[in-house]
Amino acid sequence: MHMKYDKLVRDKIPEIIKSKGGLPITHIANDTEYWQKLKEKLQEEVSEFIEAQNIEEMADILEVVDAIFICKKFDRHQVENVKAKKAEERGKFNKKIILEES
C-alpha cells in the first residue's frame, strides 16, 4: 500500500524506507519549492509541538529553523542582534503579561 506525502522529509528518510523494504518515490526540490516546503514543514512541526509539548518536537522545530537560516542566507549573528534590539525596545515574554484591552 502506497502513501502520498508530498512533503519535505529529513535527508535519511528515503534510506530508512528502503531498509524496511519500501520503495520511496522522491525528487529534489528547486529553490522555490524548497522554500514553500520549509514553510509547510515549520507549520507542521509547530503544530506537533503544540500537541505533544515535548523536547523531540522542539528539536524538530529547531532543525527546520536551521534549514531556513541556510535557505534564506540569514546571518545568525544579525538575527541575534535584531532579537536583542527588539528585546531592549519592547521587552521579552518573561513577565507573562496578557494584554486584555488597549
C-alpha positions as a Python dict, from the first residue, in 0.01 Angstrom:
ca = {
    (1, 'M'): (0, 0, 0),
    (2, 'H'): (146, 334, -108),
    (3, 'M'): (101, 655, 88),
    (4, 'K'): (106, 1000, -76),
    (5, 'Y'): (302, 1260, 119),
    (6, 'D'): (430, 1548, -98),
    (7, 'K'): (625, 1692, 193),
    (8, 'L'): (982, 1775, 285),
    (9, 'V'): (1149, 1497, 480),
    (10, 'R'): (1481, 1456, 656),
    (11, 'D'): (1771, 1351, 433),
    (12, 'K'): (1791, 991, 555),
    (13, 'I'): (1419, 908, 535),
    (14, 'P'): (1439, 751, 185),
    (15, 'E'): (1722, 523, 306),
    (16, 'I'): (1519, 424, 612),
    (17, 'I'): (1215, 343, 397),
    (18, 'K'): (1435, 129, 164),
    (19, 'S'): (1587, -55, 460),
    (20, 'K'): (1235, -155, 563),
    (21, 'G'): (1155, -290, 216),
    (22, 'G'): (973, 16, 88),
    (23, 'L'): (1023, 198, -240),
    (24, 'P'): (1026, 573, -183),
    (25, 'I'): (948, 797, -478),
    (26, 'T'): (1127, 1128, -433),
    (27, 'H'): (1254, 1432, -619),
    (28, 'I'): (1489, 1718, -533),
    (29, 'A'): (1306, 2048, -490),
    (30, 'N'): (1407, 2361, -674),
    (31, 'D'): (1464, 2672, -460),
    (32, 'T'): (1104, 2794, -490),
    (33, 'E'): (951, 2459, -395),
    (34, 'Y'): (1206, 2409, -117),
    (35, 'W'): (1114, 2743, 42),
    (36, 'Q'): (743, 2658, 22),
    (37, 'K'): (800, 2313, 173),
    (38, 'L'): (1016, 2459, 453),
    (39, 'K'): (730, 2692, 548),
    (40, 'E'): (487, 2399, 544),
    (41, 'K'): (728, 2189, 750),
    (42, 'L'): (765, 2467, 1007),
    (43, 'Q'): (386, 2487, 1044),
    (44, 'E'): (369, 2106, 1074),
    (45, 'E'): (638, 2092, 1342),
    (46, 'V'): (490, 2381, 1542),
    (47, 'S'): (150, 2208, 1535),
    (48, 'E'): (311, 1884, 1653),
    (49, 'F'): (490, 2071, 1932),
    (50, 'I'): (165, 2238, 2044),
    (51, 'E'): (4, 1894, 2059),
    (52, 'A'): (289, 1697, 2221),
    (53, 'Q'): (475, 1975, 2408),
    (54, 'N'): (795, 1771, 2425),
    (55, 'I'): (1165, 1816, 2360),
    (56, 'E'): (1163, 1598, 2045),
    (57, 'E'): (916, 1828, 1871),
    (58, 'M'): (1111, 2135, 1984),
    (59, 'A'): (1423, 1978, 1832),
    (60, 'D'): (1232, 1929, 1505),
    (61, 'I'): (1134, 2298, 1505),
    (62, 'L'): (1496, 2397, 1554),
    (63, 'E'): (1605, 2167, 1269),
    (64, 'V'): (1363, 2343, 1036),
    (65, 'V'): (1472, 2685, 1161),
    (66, 'D'): (1835, 2590, 1092),
    (67, 'A'): (1736, 2493, 736),
    (68, 'I'): (1558, 2828, 696),
    (69, 'F'): (1871, 3013, 807),
    (70, 'I'): (2064, 2839, 529),
    (71, 'C'): (1790, 2867, 266),
    (72, 'K'): (1732, 3239, 324),
    (73, 'K'): (2103, 3309, 385),
    (74, 'F'): (2023, 3469, 719),
    (75, 'D'): (2327, 3554, 930),
    (76, 'R'): (2273, 3408, 1277),
    (77, 'H'): (2458, 3695, 1446),
    (78, 'Q'): (2249, 3952, 1260),
    (79, 'V'): (1928, 3774, 1363),
    (80, 'E'): (2051, 3761, 1724),
    (81, 'N'): (2125, 4135, 1706),
    (82, 'V'): (1774, 4209, 1578),
    (83, 'K'): (1632, 3987, 1852),
    (84, 'A'): (1836, 4169, 2119),
    (85, 'K'): (1730, 4510, 1983),
    (86, 'K'): (1363, 4410, 1991),
    (87, 'A'): (1406, 4276, 2345),
    (88, 'E'): (1567, 4604, 2451),
    (89, 'E'): (1297, 4818, 2289),
    (90, 'R'): (988, 4606, 2350),
    (91, 'G'): (1090, 4351, 2612),
    (92, 'K'): (1072, 3974, 2605),
    (93, 'F'): (793, 3739, 2714),
    (94, 'N'): (932, 3663, 3060),
    (95, 'K'): (677, 3855, 3270),
    (96, 'K'): (382, 3655, 3132),
    (97, 'I'): (185, 3975, 3056),
    (98, 'I'): (-151, 3925, 2885),
    (99, 'L'): (-287, 4240, 2714),
    (100, 'E'): (-665, 4231, 2753),
    (101, 'E'): (-755, 4569, 2600),
    (102, 'S'): (-591, 4880, 2468),
}
